[in-house]
Amino acid sequence: MKTEQQNIGQKLKIIPLGGLEQIGMNITAFEYGDSIIVVDCGLSFPEDDMLGIDLVIPDVTYLKENLDRVKGFFITHGHEDHIGAIPYVLRDINVPIYATKLTIGIIEHKLKEHDMLAKTKRKVVRYGQHINLGCFRVEFIKTNHSIQDAAALAIYSPAGTIVHTGDFKVDYTPVFGDAIDLQRFGEIGKKGVLALLCDSTNAERPGFTMSEKTVGKTLDNIFADHKNTRIIIATFASNVDRVQQIINSADKFGRKVAIEGRSMVNIISIASELGYLSLPDNILIDVEQLRNYPDEQTVIITTGSQGESMAALSRMASGMHRKISIKPNDTIIFSSNPIPGNEKSVTGVINELMLKGADVIFQDVHVSGHACQEDIKLIYSLVNPKYSIPVHGEYKHLVAQAKIAAELGYDSEHIKILSSGDVLEIDENGAEVTGQVQVGNILVDGLGVGDVGNIVLRDRQRLAEDGIIVVVMTLESGSGQLLAGPDIVSRGFVYVRNSESLMDEAKTVLNATMDYCMDHNITDWGRIKTEIKDALSDFVWKETKRRPMIMPIIMEV
């Protein structure tokens, strides 16, 4: 009881460790007294200037420092920007994971790939179930999203109740399962809610988000209009409902379905095993079997709707796919909108497909998985929170939701736009940011986690922009006399065969520098390297206005 007594009268801390001012890398800590729970644990994808980086995960130093108080992870749904960092973060913070059935299924597949399944505690939670951990009680509430089994969380703490929507939309006619449990949001709202953390992704868009079912009708119409061509549909692997509707349309029009793309194959097998996909008998065929059927009797569902260079559709477009080549008259459907920043790569893939003679459809074959303005207002009016805390989005999205809250009568005191790392202390009497914790991007490159930092990235940018010059020479040990070289090797700087005179002049500069070192009895290697770097760097800049990386290598004989 002692800890209970100590904890009374404290404030609740809400600490976003990622996911604000960006789409992706969602992770938020809730702290009261001696208990911390974490909601979501996502990754984001690298920016264009992060050369060679595969993924970006959040810096969880704060959780590591308070390891003994971290009780568990609560995951709202199975998208990469909410679960992708789990295998990396769990290495340091191995606490139980709580999520719904499909979400746990996808997380388990991920943990298996990282060989961490045996070490990790997982619990499948049903909607309406409450989990008690430390000072917290967490309830899972049914919502709709572009992946099934999405949940909002009601977080009950001694300082008050917080509702976290996760990513959500209001869909009264979902493809699978029930509509969002608006009644439960209302019941929790009636008892009094301290703060609402609401999804802001579509807060700039007016109106209501369309139901996922409307895509099914559009697909039927496209199938009816293209009875004599092969149909290839690119969509997000995780959108199991979309895949279900494509399979339904294919079945209606007597077509066989082939699945292409690793993530698509994975998720479809997990979803059908767990009963989230209903597959008519014998409708799925292997990609190898496509040649046994006429084109007009087949549909290919593939990854690559975002123009990712290694995804299946991009490889088909560039003619690099081993099993599927695009034919004139193929009908190709993009069943997704480009994520901000991907527009250029998506357009590139569309152009390549059209050049091959394919008919490409990319309008109106998608609905969003996120709530637009009217849906957000609906949740606010049901939950009726004291404080509005917009989450999940770039700064402009958070501001758009703050404007919605202002329209609903919230003043600036009761709308809190946070930055990642802010510590918001909140209770019935007030909410204010009282400090900062360490946050940031940890870069994952191959098997290396965090071993590529800003300095390495800066080097990679320099190498990418101006190339490298390596200067090799041999010195005699003891006397420090020059025995061989200096020789110049360059990569990514100039094409040597066309620039012989430039290289000859560079060599002359190097010889002069080495003579200077010998004449002044400079035998310290560090000093020799610095002299070479400075002299060559000045010469190259004067001649070419470029700054390649210069790397002197000295060998001793």
N, C-alpha and C positions, 0 to 999 in steps of 0.2 A: 504493500500500500504506500510505502514511503515515496516511490517515484510518482505515484498518482498525486500525492499531496504536493510534491515539488512542482509538478507540471501545471497545477491549477493556476489560472490567471495569466498564463503566458500568451504570447501572440503566435499565430500560425505564420510560418515563413513559406513563401512561394518563390522558388528559385529556378527560372528557366536556364538550362545549361546549353541550350541550342534551339534552333527552330524559329527564332524571331529574327526579323529582317531578312529572311530567306525562305524559299520553299524547300523543305527537307530538313534532315537532321533534328527531328523533334525529340526533345527529352526535357522533362521538368521534374524537379525535386520538390516534395512537400515535406516540411519539417515542423514537428511540434515536440518540445521537450526533448526526450531522448530517442525519438523515433523519426526516421526518414523513410518515405516511400517514393518511388520513382515512376512516373508515367511515361511510357514509350522510350525507345532507345534506337533512334534511326540514323541513317547515313545520308549524305548528300553526294551528288556526283561532281567531279572536278570541273572547275572553271577552265576556259580555254587556255589561260596562262599557266595552268598547273601541268606542265609537260610530263607525260609518262605516268601521271598519278592515276590509280584505278578508282579509289573511293576516298571520301573524306568522312571521318568519324569525330564525334565530340570529345573534347578534353574533359575527362571526369575526375580530375585531380581532387575536387571538392568531396566527391563520394569516397575516393580512396582514403582521404584524410579522416573521414568520419565513418570508416568501414563498420565499426562495431554498432553503429546506430542504424545502418541501412537494412531495412526489413524485407524488401521485395520489389520486383518490377511488375507494374500493371500495364498490359499492352492493349491498346484500343482496337487495332486491326492489323492485318498482315501485309501492309505495303512496306517496301524497302525504306521509305523515309521515316518509318516508325519501328521497324524491327531489324534493319540491316546491320546496325552496329553491335547487336547482342553478342555474337560470338567473340568479338574483340573486347568488349567491355567486361564480359563475364570472366575473362582470364584473371582480372584483378578484383572483381566484385561478384563473387559467386553466391548469389542469393536466389530464392525461388522466383519463378516467373508465373504470373497468373494471367490467363487469357481465355477467350472462347475456343470452341473445338477446332474450327478451320485454322484460326490464327496459330494455335499450338501446333497443329499439323505442319504448317509451313515453317514455323520456327524449328521444329524437330528435324525437318529435312536439312535445314541450314546447319544445325548443331552436328548432325551426322557427318556432313561434309567436312566440318572442322574437327571431327573426332572428339566431340565434347558431350555427347548424349548421356553417357553414363555418369558424368560429373555434375549434371545440372538437374535441379529439382524443378518439375513443371506441374502445374495444376490446371485442369480444364474447368472453367467456371461457366455456370449457366446464367442466363439473364435473370435478374431478380435475386440472385444469390449475393450474400454479404460475406466479405472476408475480413476478419479481425487481425490486425497486425499492429503491435505496440499501441500507441495512442489513437490509431486510425481504424475506421471501419469503411470499407469500400464496396459499393454496390455497382453491378454492371447493368446498364440499361440498353435495351434494343434500339439500334439506329439503322439507317440505310446508308450505303456508300457504294462506290464502284467495285467493292469486293464484299463478299458476303461475310456475315458474322461480325460486323463492325459494332462497337459498343461505345456508349458514353459512360462516364464514371461519376457517381455521386460519392464524394469523399467527405465522410463525417469526422470532424475533429472536435476537441473540447472548445475550440474558438469559434466554431460554426461550420456550416456545410458549404462545400465548394462543388460546383457542377462543371465537369470538363467534357465538352461535347465530342472530343476526338474529331476526325474528319467525318462529316455527315452531310446528308441531304434529306429532305422530307419526300418520301416516295410512297404514295398511298396504294400503288399497284406494282409492288416489286415482282421481279421474275421468279424469285424463290423466297419462300419463308414469309414472315409477317411484315407489315408496315412498321415504321418507327413507333415506339411506345410513347405517344404524346401524353397519354393519360398519366403515366408515371412521372414525366417531367412536371406536369401540373400538380400532382400530389406532393412531390418534393418541394415545389415552389410555394405551396400553401403553408408548409411547415416553416418556411423562412430559409432563404439561401443567402449566404454571405457574399459570394462572388461567382460569376459565370466566366469560364474560360472558353471562348467560342471560336470555332473555325472561321478564318477570315478570307480564305482563298478566293471566293467569288463575291466578296462584300462590295465590289465595285459594280456588280451586274444587277440591274433592276429586275423586278418580277420574281417568279417562282422557277425553280429548276424542274425541267421536264422529267417525267417518269422514264425509267430505263425501258419500260415496255414499248415506248414510242419507237425505239430503234428497231424493234422486231418488225413493226409494220413497214418501216422504210426498207429493211432488208428484204422482206417479202416482195415489195414492189421492184427492187433492183433484180432479184432472182427472176421475177416474171418477165422483166424487160430484156434480160440477157440469157435467154434459154439456150442459145447456141454457142456460148463461149465458156471457156474455163473461168472460174471465179477464184481470185486470190484475195483474202481479207487479212489486213494487218491490224492488230489491236494490242492492248496491254495484256500481257500474260495473266495478270492477276484478276482481270475482269471476267470472273467465271460466268456471271450472268450474261455478258455479251457473247461469250463462247457458246453458252447454252442456246441463245437465240439464233446464232449462226447455224448451230446443229439442227435446231427446230426447222429453220427455213430450208436447209439442205434436205432434211427428211421429207418435208412437204413436196419438194420439187424433184425427189428421187435421185439425189446426188450422194456420192460417197465423200467422206471427209478425211483429209490427211493433215496431221499436225506437224509443223516444222518450227524449230527454234527450241533450244535447250530449256529455257525458263518456262516456255509454253507447255512442253511435254511434262515437266516436273509438276507444275501447278495443276494441270488437268488430271494427272494420275492421282495426286493427293486429293483433289476435290471429288473425283469419282469414287475413290476408295471410301471417303468419309460420307458419301451420299449427298453431296452438294450439286452434282451434275447428273442428269438422267440421260443416258445414252441409248438410243434405239438399237436393237440387235444388229450387229455386223455393220454399223454405219461407218466406224473408224477403219481406215486402211493405213498400211505403212506407206511412207513416201515412195519406197521401192516399187509398190504395187500400182502406182499411178499409171504406168505405161500399159497396164492391162485393161484400162477403162478409157472410153472416148472422153475427150476434154469436156464436153457439155454435161457429163455425168459426175464431174468432180469439183470439189471445193478444197482449197488449201487455206488453213488458218495459220498465220505466221506471226513472229515477232518482228520488230523493226519499224513500228508506226512512228517512231520519233527520229527516224533517219540515222540511228546509231550505226557507225561504220561496220561493226562486226556482226550486226544482227542479220537474220536470215534474208529479210526483204532487200536490204542494201546489197548483200552479196548476189542476190538474183539480179538486181538492177544493173550491177557492174559486170555481170556475166561470170562471176567467180564462184557461184554456187555449184557444188559437185553434182547435185541430183536434179535440180529444177532450173530450167532456162526459160526466160520470158519469151512468149511467142506473140507475133502480131495478133490482134483481136482478143488477147487475154483481157479480162475485166479485173481491174485491181481496185480494191476499196480500202481507203484509210478510215478505219473506224476509231478515230481519236482526234483530239486537237493537239497541235504542237504545244509542248510545254514551253513557256517563255524562254527564249534563248536557243531553242532548237529549230526555229522557223527555217533558217538557212539550209540546214542539213536535210530537212524534210523536203523543201523545194528542190534541192539537188537530186534527191532520189526520184521525186515525181518526174522531173525533166528526163532523167535517164530512162525511166520506164516508158515515157511517151515516145522517146527517140526509138525505142525498140518496137513501136507500133501498138503498144497496149492502150486500152481505154482506162483512164484513171478517174475514180470518183472520190472526192475528198470533202464534199459539202454535205452537211446535214445527216451524217451517218454516225453521229455521236451525241450523247448528252453527258453533262458533267456529273461528277460524283459529289459535288460540293454545293452547299446551300447558297442561293442568291438572296438578295436583300429581304424579300418578303418572308422567306423561310427563316432567316435570322431573326426578323421581328417576331415571328410566331414563337420561336424558342424563348426569346426575352420575355414575351408577355406571359408565357406559361411558367417560367422559372422565377421571374420577377426578382432578380438578384439585387443586393444592395450596391455591389460594385461590378463594373464591366471591365474585364481584362481580355482584350482581343489577342488571339494567338494564331499560329499557323499562317505565316504569310510574310511577304516583304513589307517594308515600312508603309508603302502606299496602301497595301491591303488592310493593315492594322488601322491606319487613319480612316479608311473608308468605313470600317466597322465602328470606330469611335464616333463618326458622323451619324451613323444609324442610331447608336445609343443616345447621342445628343438629341436627335429627332424624337426619341421616345421619352425625353425629359430628364436624362441624366446630366448633371453638371460636371464641370471639369474635375472637381474633387472626387467624383465617383467613377471616373473613367481613367484607368491606369494603362498607358501604353508602356510596356517594359522593353528593355534590351536584354539580350542574352547575358547572363552573369549578374543581373540585378537581384538583390535580396529584398523582396517586398514583405514587410511585416504587416499583418492584417488581423483585425478583430472587429467586434461590433462598434468600437469607438473610433476607428480610423484605419487608414492604410497608407503607409509611406515606404519609399525605398530607403533602406537604412545602410546599405553597403553593397559591395561587389564581391563576387568570388571569381576565381580564375576560370576562364572559358576560352575556347578557341578551336581551331581545326587541327586534327591529327591526320596526317596524310598516310594513306596505305598504298604502297607500291609493291606489287607482287606479294612476297611473304613478309616484307618489311613494314612494320607498323611504327610510324613516328620517326623513322631514321632518315627520312627526307624532310629537311626543314627549309626555312626561307633561303638560307645560304646556298643549299644544293639547288633549289629551284632557280635562284638567280644565276648560278653557273649554267644550268640547263638553258635558260633563256639566252645567255650570252653565246653559248655554243650554237644554239639554234639560229641566232641572229647574225653572228659574225664569224663563227667557226673557231678553229684552234690552230696555233702554230707550235710545234714541238722543236726545241733546239737541243741537239745531242752533241756532246763532246767528251773526250777522254783526257784526263789529267794524270800526270805521273805522281804516284804517292811520294810524300816527302818533299820533293822540290816544287811540286805544283805546276810543272811545265806542261804546256798544251801538247799532247801527242797526236790527237786526231780531231777533226772537226774544226769549228762548229758546223754541223750539218743541219739543214732545215727540212722538216716534214710538215705539210699543212693538210688539214681536212676541213672542208666547208668554208674555206676562206676565199681562195681564188682557184680557178682551174690552172694547175701549174704549167701545163704544156703551152698555154696561151700567154703565160706571164713570166717567161724565163728571165726577161730583163729585170723585172721587179725583184725576182728571187735572187738574181746575181747581185743587185744593189744591196739587198738585205744582207747577203753574205758579207759584202764589203763592210757594211756597218758593224756586223758582228766581229769581223776580224779586227777592225779598228778598236772595238770595245775590249776585246781580249788583249790586244797589244797594250792598251792603256792599263789594264789590270796587271799584266806581267811587269810593265815598267814601274808601276807603283807598289810592287810586291804585295798585291792583294791576293791572299791565298785562302781566305775564309770563303767557304762555298756559298754561304747565305749571301754574302756581299757580292760575289761574282754573279749569282743568279739575279740579284736586284739590278745590278748594272746592265745585264743583258736585257732584262725585262724592260727597263726604262728606255734604253737606247732603241730597241726594236719597236717598242710601242709608239714612241715619238715618230720614228721613220714611217711606220705603217699608216699612222693617222694622217701624216702629212701627204702621203702618196694616195691613199684610198679613202680617207675619212671613215675608216672602220676601226673597231676596237676588238680584234679577236683575242681569245684567251691565249696567253703566251706561257709555255711550260718548258723551262730549261731542265735538261736532265744531264747530270755530270756523273761519269763513270771513272773509277779510279783503277789504275793498273800498277 
